[in-house]
């Protein structure tokens, strides 16, 4: 027995297909434009003055934006060293090859950064915010960073956090949460549908940290795509979505 779909006039079906393709192309164009606009912003931090500094738990720090293809040699060395300190353990035997990948990612033109700089209380009291940030380029103490990018995941524009790294002595002081709140604000301001990131399964502290921030295992993570494949993978993909389509595609997997 023929179905109702098979009985439709051929011309009508052709119109539907053309319309569908047009919609798909239009949506892709709109997403690409959102990504282009987000990437074109020179300094995302400038949009959020309340996040220019963090003074809690006995620490006083200031934030500064950066671009992967404009990193100074000392900054590149710092990033490499901090990555090794924090990630060599969780990656284990995979670290030597992963380190090379991270170095290439670090200096990519589309890599965006938020750097964390620390100063003494006296220095902060005597200088304005603008002066402090300028001084960061001239010998301030760098103690962490976020590396993020604007990309498309499952036809959803997202902020992908490649790295969130802090000096171990500053763990547990609320600074990581502060930085992720900033990233989420940047994502929403840029009309991204979600924040996405990858965490090593062995990094239980990081998994607990993101769980407390209400990140969930994404439907794109190996363990959800295919549990058998997921067992052999050392990582999970986590996400926090901000609108219904992103939730459907990145959380529910529809």
One Martini backbone bead per residue (centre of mass of N, CA, C, O) as a GRO file, in nm:
protein
  254
    1UNK     BB    1   0.097   0.037   0.022
    2UNK     BB    2   0.060   0.354  -0.015
    3UNK     BB    3   0.165   0.641   0.097
    4UNK     BB    4   0.105   0.967   0.143
    5UNK     BB    5   0.383   1.060   0.048
    6UNK     BB    6   0.375   0.907  -0.233
    7UNK     BB    7   0.107   1.079  -0.332
    8UNK     BB    8   0.253   1.320  -0.378
    9UNK     BB    9   0.331   1.559  -0.567
   10UNK     BB   10   0.623   1.621  -0.714
   11UNK     BB   11   0.625   1.929  -0.701
   12UNK     BB   12   0.578   1.958  -0.397
   13UNK     BB   13   0.829   1.807  -0.304
   14UNK     BB   14   1.031   2.002  -0.437
   15UNK     BB   15   0.955   2.249  -0.270
   16UNK     BB   16   1.022   2.129   0.008
   17UNK     BB   17   1.321   2.075  -0.045
   18UNK     BB   18   1.401   2.364  -0.112
   19UNK     BB   19   1.308   2.486   0.152
   20UNK     BB   20   1.488   2.319   0.335
   21UNK     BB   21   1.759   2.408   0.219
   22UNK     BB   22   1.718   2.708   0.272
   23UNK     BB   23   1.696   2.688   0.579
   24UNK     BB   24   1.969   2.558   0.630
   25UNK     BB   25   2.142   2.781   0.499
   26UNK     BB   26   2.031   3.013   0.672
   27UNK     BB   27   2.122   2.898   0.944
   28UNK     BB   28   2.423   2.876   0.883
   29UNK     BB   29   2.465   3.174   0.825
   30UNK     BB   30   2.378   3.276   1.106
   31UNK     BB   31   2.594   3.123   1.267
   32UNK     BB   32   2.844   3.234   1.122
   33UNK     BB   33   2.782   3.529   1.207
   34UNK     BB   34   2.804   3.491   1.510
   35UNK     BB   35   3.096   3.397   1.509
   36UNK     BB   36   3.219   3.640   1.366
   37UNK     BB   37   3.136   3.853   1.577
   38UNK     BB   38   3.275   3.725   1.821
   39UNK     BB   39   3.567   3.723   1.702
   40UNK     BB   40   3.577   4.044   1.646
   41UNK     BB   41   3.608   4.084   1.934
   42UNK     BB   42   3.874   4.212   2.110
   43UNK     BB   43   3.719   4.252   2.415
   44UNK     BB   44   3.517   4.081   2.627
   45UNK     BB   45   3.583   4.197   2.910
   46UNK     BB   46   3.488   4.500   2.863
   47UNK     BB   47   3.169   4.419   2.906
   48UNK     BB   48   3.271   4.337   3.227
   49UNK     BB   49   3.359   4.526   3.489
   50UNK     BB   50   3.299   4.324   3.738
   51UNK     BB   51   3.547   4.125   3.602
   52UNK     BB   52   3.836   4.276   3.642
   53UNK     BB   53   3.812   4.167   3.944
   54UNK     BB   54   3.950   3.975   4.240
   55UNK     BB   55   3.847   4.003   4.601
   56UNK     BB   56   3.919   3.710   4.772
   57UNK     BB   57   4.042   3.490   4.994
   58UNK     BB   58   4.319   3.671   5.010
   59UNK     BB   59   4.292   3.786   4.712
   60UNK     BB   60   4.444   3.987   4.429
   61UNK     BB   61   4.300   4.033   4.105
   62UNK     BB   62   4.348   4.055   3.745
   63UNK     BB   63   4.216   4.097   3.422
   64UNK     BB   64   4.304   3.974   3.081
   65UNK     BB   65   4.317   3.983   2.751
   66UNK     BB   66   4.372   3.742   2.468
   67UNK     BB   67   4.579   3.608   2.195
   68UNK     BB   68   4.728   3.342   2.047
   69UNK     BB   69   4.898   3.527   1.818
   70UNK     BB   70   5.004   3.736   2.085
   71UNK     BB   71   5.205   3.585   2.248
   72UNK     BB   72   5.441   3.580   2.455
   73UNK     BB   73   5.703   3.399   2.548
   74UNK     BB   74   5.651   3.395   2.859
   75UNK     BB   75   5.353   3.307   2.830
   76UNK     BB   76   5.397   3.041   2.684
   77UNK     BB   77   5.571   2.916   2.906
   78UNK     BB   78   5.365   2.931   3.130
   79UNK     BB   79   5.147   2.757   3.002
   80UNK     BB   80   5.315   2.503   2.973
   81UNK     BB   81   5.386   2.466   3.274
   82UNK     BB   82   5.096   2.458   3.390
   83UNK     BB   83   4.995   2.221   3.227
   84UNK     BB   84   5.194   2.017   3.341
   85UNK     BB   85   5.125   2.041   3.641
   86UNK     BB   86   4.801   1.980   3.601
   87UNK     BB   87   4.801   1.736   3.348
   88UNK     BB   88   5.000   1.498   3.365
   89UNK     BB   89   4.844   1.319   3.558
   90UNK     BB   90   4.562   1.277   3.414
   91UNK     BB   91   4.703   1.171   3.137
   92UNK     BB   92   4.970   1.040   3.163
   93UNK     BB   93   5.078   0.863   2.889
   94UNK     BB   94   4.938   1.096   2.700
   95UNK     BB   95   5.098   1.362   2.741
   96UNK     BB   96   5.319   1.397   2.520
   97UNK     BB   97   5.106   1.425   2.286
   98UNK     BB   98   4.919   1.639   2.420
   99UNK     BB   99   5.124   1.869   2.450
  100UNK     BB  100   5.152   1.927   2.146
  101UNK     BB  101   4.859   2.001   2.096
  102UNK     BB  102   4.841   2.235   2.303
  103UNK     BB  103   5.053   2.413   2.170
  104UNK     BB  104   4.898   2.461   1.906
  105UNK     BB  105   4.640   2.575   2.037
  106UNK     BB  106   4.759   2.818   2.196
  107UNK     BB  107   4.852   2.984   1.903
  108UNK     BB  108   4.591   3.028   1.780
  109UNK     BB  109   4.401   3.274   1.634
  110UNK     BB  110   4.116   3.166   1.781
  111UNK     BB  111   4.240   3.214   2.048
  112UNK     BB  112   4.114   3.287   2.372
  113UNK     BB  113   4.179   3.506   2.663
  114UNK     BB  114   4.204   3.484   3.026
  115UNK     BB  115   4.395   3.659   3.251
  116UNK     BB  116   4.575   3.616   3.566
  117UNK     BB  117   4.664   3.871   3.801
  118UNK     BB  118   4.900   3.957   4.057
  119UNK     BB  119   4.900   4.168   4.355
  120UNK     BB  120   4.960   4.384   4.577
  121UNK     BB  121   4.790   4.580   4.789
  122UNK     BB  122   4.956   4.842   4.747
  123UNK     BB  123   4.935   4.849   4.440
  124UNK     BB  124   4.627   4.864   4.417
  125UNK     BB  125   4.587   5.131   4.588
  126UNK     BB  126   4.779   5.316   4.377
  127UNK     BB  127   4.602   5.199   4.135
  128UNK     BB  128   4.443   5.170   3.861
  129UNK     BB  129   4.300   4.955   3.655
  130UNK     BB  130   4.447   5.040   3.397
  131UNK     BB  131   4.734   5.031   3.518
  132UNK     BB  132   4.739   4.736   3.607
  133UNK     BB  133   4.709   4.608   3.329
  134UNK     BB  134   4.961   4.738   3.210
  135UNK     BB  135   5.160   4.610   3.422
  136UNK     BB  136   5.122   4.312   3.338
  137UNK     BB  137   5.327   4.351   3.091
  138UNK     BB  138   5.558   4.444   3.338
  139UNK     BB  139   5.578   4.192   3.574
  140UNK     BB  140   5.349   4.044   3.649
  141UNK     BB  141   5.170   3.787   3.816
  142UNK     BB  142   5.102   3.489   3.675
  143UNK     BB  143   4.817   3.242   3.768
  144UNK     BB  144   4.627   3.223   3.500
  145UNK     BB  145   4.370   3.069   3.270
  146UNK     BB  146   4.161   3.109   2.974
  147UNK     BB  147   4.070   2.895   2.701
  148UNK     BB  148   3.878   3.010   2.418
  149UNK     BB  149   3.601   2.943   2.180
  150UNK     BB  150   3.427   2.986   1.869
  151UNK     BB  151   3.187   2.736   1.788
  152UNK     BB  152   3.051   2.435   1.634
  153UNK     BB  153   2.788   2.221   1.781
  154UNK     BB  154   2.547   2.064   1.643
  155UNK     BB  155   2.446   2.344   1.517
  156UNK     BB  156   2.584   2.506   1.764
  157UNK     BB  157   2.670   2.789   1.914
  158UNK     BB  158   2.983   2.806   2.100
  159UNK     BB  159   3.167   2.785   2.394
  160UNK     BB  160   3.500   2.660   2.411
  161UNK     BB  161   3.677   2.515   2.671
  162UNK     BB  162   4.007   2.428   2.670
  163UNK     BB  163   4.101   2.606   2.932
  164UNK     BB  164   4.141   2.577   3.301
  165UNK     BB  165   4.408   2.749   3.472
  166UNK     BB  166   4.568   2.716   3.797
  167UNK     BB  167   4.742   2.770   4.045
  168UNK     BB  168   4.745   2.550   4.303
  169UNK     BB  169   4.742   2.781   4.535
  170UNK     BB  170   4.437   2.879   4.399
  171UNK     BB  171   4.273   2.663   4.487
  172UNK     BB  172   3.960   2.696   4.645
  173UNK     BB  173   3.884   3.041   4.604
  174UNK     BB  174   3.664   3.097   4.353
  175UNK     BB  175   3.806   3.162   4.075
  176UNK     BB  176   3.693   2.950   3.881
  177UNK     BB  177   3.398   3.034   3.905
  178UNK     BB  178   3.436   3.325   3.812
  179UNK     BB  179   3.539   3.251   3.525
  180UNK     BB  180   3.288   3.086   3.435
  181UNK     BB  181   3.089   3.317   3.461
  182UNK     BB  182   3.220   3.487   3.245
  183UNK     BB  183   3.196   3.289   3.010
  184UNK     BB  184   2.885   3.278   3.019
  185UNK     BB  185   2.845   3.579   2.956
  186UNK     BB  186   2.988   3.576   2.685
  187UNK     BB  187   2.801   3.371   2.553
  188UNK     BB  188   2.535   3.531   2.583
  189UNK     BB  189   2.628   3.798   2.449
  190UNK     BB  190   2.701   3.617   2.174
  191UNK     BB  191   2.467   3.400   2.127
  192UNK     BB  192   2.525   3.139   2.264
  193UNK     BB  193   2.401   2.812   2.352
  194UNK     BB  194   2.687   2.731   2.494
  195UNK     BB  195   2.899   2.551   2.714
  196UNK     BB  196   3.204   2.374   2.638
  197UNK     BB  197   3.385   2.071   2.757
  198UNK     BB  198   3.684   1.891   2.862
  199UNK     BB  199   3.728   1.592   3.074
  200UNK     BB  200   3.904   1.401   3.268
  201UNK     BB  201   3.819   1.129   3.446
  202UNK     BB  202   4.070   1.145   3.651
  203UNK     BB  203   3.958   1.444   3.712
  204UNK     BB  204   3.771   1.467   3.984
  205UNK     BB  205   3.782   1.765   4.065
  206UNK     BB  206   3.672   1.878   3.797
  207UNK     BB  207   3.408   1.722   3.789
  208UNK     BB  208   3.298   1.845   4.053
  209UNK     BB  209   3.313   2.141   3.975
  210UNK     BB  210   3.114   2.124   3.726
  211UNK     BB  211   2.878   1.999   3.876
  212UNK     BB  212   2.838   2.247   4.068
  213UNK     BB  213   2.782   2.427   3.790
  214UNK     BB  214   2.581   2.247   3.607
  215UNK     BB  215   2.724   2.036   3.450
  216UNK     BB  216   2.689   1.806   3.176
  217UNK     BB  217   2.673   1.531   3.000
  218UNK     BB  218   2.696   1.504   2.681
  219UNK     BB  219   2.561   1.365   2.390
  220UNK     BB  220   2.869   1.384   2.258
  221UNK     BB  221   2.976   1.190   2.443
  222UNK     BB  222   3.101   0.879   2.428
  223UNK     BB  223   2.922   0.752   2.666
  224UNK     BB  224   2.649   0.837   2.493
  225UNK     BB  225   2.692   0.738   2.208
  226UNK     BB  226   2.883   0.481   2.325
  227UNK     BB  227   2.949   0.292   2.591
  228UNK     BB  228   3.176   0.114   2.473
  229UNK     BB  229   3.351   0.350   2.378
  230UNK     BB  230   3.357   0.513   2.645
  231UNK     BB  231   3.540   0.318   2.807
  232UNK     BB  232   3.803   0.385   2.616
  233UNK     BB  233   3.775   0.670   2.719
  234UNK     BB  234   3.932   0.954   2.908
  235UNK     BB  235   3.664   1.129   2.850
  236UNK     BB  236   3.446   1.417   2.886
  237UNK     BB  237   3.160   1.595   2.775
  238UNK     BB  238   3.057   1.916   2.866
  239UNK     BB  239   2.753   2.113   2.957
  240UNK     BB  240   2.585   2.441   2.911
  241UNK     BB  241   2.268   2.559   2.855
  242UNK     BB  242   2.049   2.852   2.716
  243UNK     BB  243   1.866   2.684   2.512
  244UNK     BB  244   1.652   2.463   2.361
  245UNK     BB  245   1.825   2.362   2.120
  246UNK     BB  246   2.080   2.303   2.277
  247UNK     BB  247   1.952   2.102   2.471
  248UNK     BB  248   1.854   1.900   2.256
  249UNK     BB  249   2.151   1.849   2.122
  250UNK     BB  250   2.356   1.844   2.394
  251UNK     BB  251   2.171   1.678   2.606
  252UNK     BB  252   1.938   1.493   2.460
  253UNK     BB  253   2.002   1.413   2.144
  254UNK     BB  254   1.791   1.512   1.899
   0.00000   0.00000   0.00000
